[in-house]
Amino acid sequence: MSRKKNIRNIAIIAHVDHGKTTLVDAIFQNTGAFRDNQQVNVRVLDSNPQERERGITIFSKNAAAIYKDHKINIVDTPGHADFGGEVERILKMVDGVLLLVDAFEGPMPQTKFVLRKALELHLKPIVVINKIDRPQSDPVKVHDQVLDLFIALGAEEDQLDFAYLYTSAKNGVAKYSMDDEDHDMSLLLDTIIREIPPPLADDDGPFQMLVTSLDYSEYIGKIAIGRIRRGKVSPGNQLAVVSPEGVVGKGSVTKVFLFDKLQKFEVKEAASGDIVALAGIADATVGMTLAAVEAPELLESFEISKPTLSMLFSVNDSPFAGQEGKEVTSRKIRERLMKEVMTNVALDVEETDSADTFRVSGRGELHLSVLIETMRREGYELAIARPEVIMHHDEDGTLLEPIEHVTIDIPDEYTGVIIEKMGRRKAEMTHMGTLRGGMVRLEFEIPTRGLIGYNLEFTTDTKGEGILSHVFYNYQPFKGKLPSRETGALVVSEAGTCVAYALSNLEDRGTFFISPNTRVYEGMVVGESTRGLDITLNVCKTKKLSNMRSSGTDESLRLTPPKILSLEQALEFINDDELLEVTPQSIRLRKKILDSNLRAKATKKANA
């Protein structure tokens, strides 16, 4: 087999917010991918609206740049641990990785996770120490930390001899040493061409490709993306879909696409070494092999880490059901979830005993909340139950639960309160060290259950100055009961429209999540109680008017602004007896049992 000298296939891997997508911007600017007068968004690969709003990469994407007659296929991967499933399969498509590390934060949990996967696949690494322009950064120290990480992960001798560069992707600067003068991104591109091996080529053998990603088009249907390992493919070719059990389907290729800059473009033929997108194979699934019908040989696949968290998605049955969304039936919800599973391989959907309820499992709260947000924007109404961790039993019958490795960077004065809170949640500290600028780094191993509902509390405790990141570590024996939410809920006693007069008289009961003139129904949760128990109250009670009392004085009331919860904050807040009602226009909290008398009976029965 020969090598295709003019192609390089590379993935960019890093922890969240270390600058992967910004680095791709800098590469495109350097290779002339954009016209001089072209209006280009910052983080051009973050094309999904949620990615732009959240400032993180959620879906891995393919792009390509031409430099010195070489085609560099670039795959941008998510940095957040919840989307690790995207990274695991993408690494099967490339010959090398750009490992990006922040020059201030150094290697973080997700850095270790993705690097371990890359080393196991014997991919050639290039280390890019980014954000060298950041105040308090220490690029040389971070380089030593990366070397220590390679050794700790058992890197082979040739992998330890990695190429490295110092960059500021935002400023388009790259250099081999901190003492060198600033240079542009051509240094990085030269390093990629020099260090990353070209793909092996076998154009004459029967076609073979591992499906690593799926796309979907309303016009041409399912699109299978992967790298051709052997042979060539053209529109009209018959291909077999091969699984470990044998051939599970066949189809005819209708269109063949290659990647150029940020787009796919149609071609008449693609050959081994190319990263391609094929339309027309309806049975194609991530992890399966597409092969010539006459030689249906299986390629070694990859194992996607199992989900650790599940939620119940059910039909919205609140008094306001069907008023804001257009997709409200269980049939529509089921169709949408099954369509999502086709492309989102780290997701799992199961039917339950109830025809209206589905158990959806994923890698974390963010993974599932992105799906919920996507569905509500598409017009769906849902009722979501509190997230639950997925337990397992070992051979001896011992109950095991998922454990997360947590890294926390906080100002020194908050260390005490964070250690105390983590201790209450059954966390074990594994490391404590100081960073520049009066910051402290704490590392813990904590049950996944302990992190549910903690982000909101963490932000409050550190006054927004702390950074918390976590990645799945392993399964360990069940750690016992954890404390639940310490505060109760403020629950509406009757349906109507909330009025300022009632809210002003009830402000001492807790913090409200709604403002005046909001429509409410019995059993709806409208705030957080100051006590450890639920309080039922009437937020629709109006002032009794007389000759001496007029409604006009309500206008002068000064109310404390409500605490408006985001989708993630609402998911963290709800208890086991509560649901989250999600519609295209609203996010409401409610009790599972809306009637207060029935709710009291159910509580009494549960306590008995």
HELIX and SHEET records of a PDB file:
HELIX    1   1 LYS A   20  ASN A   30  1                                  11    
HELIX    2   2 PRO A   49  ARG A   54  1                                   6    
HELIX    3   3 ALA A   81  PHE A   83  5                                   3    
HELIX    4   4 GLY A   84  ILE A   90  1                                   7    
HELIX    5   5 LEU A   91  MET A   93  5                                   3    
HELIX    6   6 PRO A  109  GLU A  120  1                                  12    
HELIX    7   7 PRO A  139  ALA A  152  1                                  14    
HELIX    8   8 GLU A  157  LEU A  160  1                                   4    
HELIX    9   9 SER A  186  GLU A  195  1                                  10    
HELIX   10  10 SER A  330  THR A  343  1                                  14    
HELIX   11  11 GLU A  365  ARG A  377  1                                  13    
HELIX   12  12 ASP A  412  TYR A  414  5                                   3    
HELIX   13  13 THR A  415  ARG A  424  1                                  10    
HELIX   14  14 THR A  448  LEU A  451  1                                   4    
HELIX   15  15 ASN A  455  ASP A  461  1                                   7    
HELIX   16  16 ALA A  500  LEU A  506  1                                   7    
HELIX   17  17 GLU A  507  ARG A  509  5                                   3    
HELIX   18  18 SER A  551  SER A  556  5                                   6    
HELIX   19  19 LEU A  567  PHE A  573  1                                   7    
HELIX   20  20 SER A  596  ASN A  607  1                                  12    
SHEET    1   A 2 SER A   2  ARG A   3  0                                        
SHEET    2   A 2 LEU A 200  ALA A 201 -1                                        
SHEET    1   B 7 LYS A  61  TYR A  67  0                                        
SHEET    2   B 7 HIS A  70  ASP A  76 -1                                        
SHEET    3   B 7 ILE A   7  ALA A  14  1                                        
SHEET    4   B 7 GLY A  96  ASP A 102  1                                        
SHEET    5   B 7 LYS A 124  ASN A 130  1                                        
SHEET    6   B 7 ALA A 163  SER A 168  1                                        
SHEET    7   B 7 VAL A 173  LYS A 175 -1                                        
SHEET    1   C 8 GLY A 246  SER A 252  0                                        
SHEET    2   C 8 GLN A 238  SER A 243 -1                                        
SHEET    3   C 8 THR A 289  ALA A 292 -1                                        
SHEET    4   C 8 GLN A 208  SER A 217 -1                                        
SHEET    5   C 8 GLY A 221  ARG A 230 -1                                        
SHEET    6   C 8 ILE A 275  ALA A 279 -1                                        
SHEET    7   C 8 LYS A 255  ASP A 260 -1                                        
SHEET    8   C 8 GLN A 263  VAL A 267 -1                                        
SHEET    1   D 2 LYS A 232  VAL A 233  0                                        
SHEET    2   D 2 ALA A 270  ALA A 271 -1                                        
SHEET    1   E 9 ASP A 348  GLU A 351  0                                        
SHEET    2   E 9 THR A 357  GLY A 362 -1                                        
SHEET    3   E 9 LEU A 309  SER A 314 -1                                        
SHEET    4   E 9 LEU A 382  ALA A 385 -1                                        
SHEET    5   E 9 GLU A 578  VAL A 582 -1                                        
SHEET    6   E 9 ILE A 587  LYS A 591 -1                                        
SHEET    7   E 9 MET A 524  SER A 529 -1                                        
SHEET    8   E 9 ALA A 489  VAL A 492 -1                                        
SHEET    9   E 9 ILE A 535  LEU A 537  1                                        
SHEET    1   F 4 ASP A 348  GLU A 351  0                                        
SHEET    2   F 4 THR A 357  GLY A 362 -1                                        
SHEET    3   F 4 LEU A 309  SER A 314 -1                                        
SHEET    4   F 4 GLU A 388  VAL A 389 -1                                        
SHEET    1   G 8 ASP A 348  GLU A 351  0                                        
SHEET    2   G 8 THR A 357  GLY A 362 -1                                        
SHEET    3   G 8 LEU A 309  SER A 314 -1                                        
SHEET    4   G 8 LEU A 382  ALA A 385 -1                                        
SHEET    5   G 8 GLU A 578  VAL A 582 -1                                        
SHEET    6   G 8 ILE A 587  LYS A 591 -1                                        
SHEET    7   G 8 MET A 524  SER A 529 -1                                        
SHEET    8   G 8 GLY A 510  PHE A 512 -1                                        
SHEET    1   H 4 HIS A 392  HIS A 393  0                                        
SHEET    2   H 4 LEU A 399  PRO A 411 -1                                        
SHEET    3   H 4 MET A 439  PRO A 447 -1                                        
SHEET    4   H 4 GLU A 428  THR A 434 -1                                        
SHEET    1   I 3 HIS A 392  HIS A 393  0                                        
SHEET    2   I 3 LEU A 399  PRO A 411 -1                                        
SHEET    3   I 3 ILE A 467  PRO A 477 -1                                        
SHEET    1   J 2 GLY A 496  THR A 497  0                                        
SHEET    2   J 2 ARG A 519  VAL A 520 -1                                        
END                                                                             
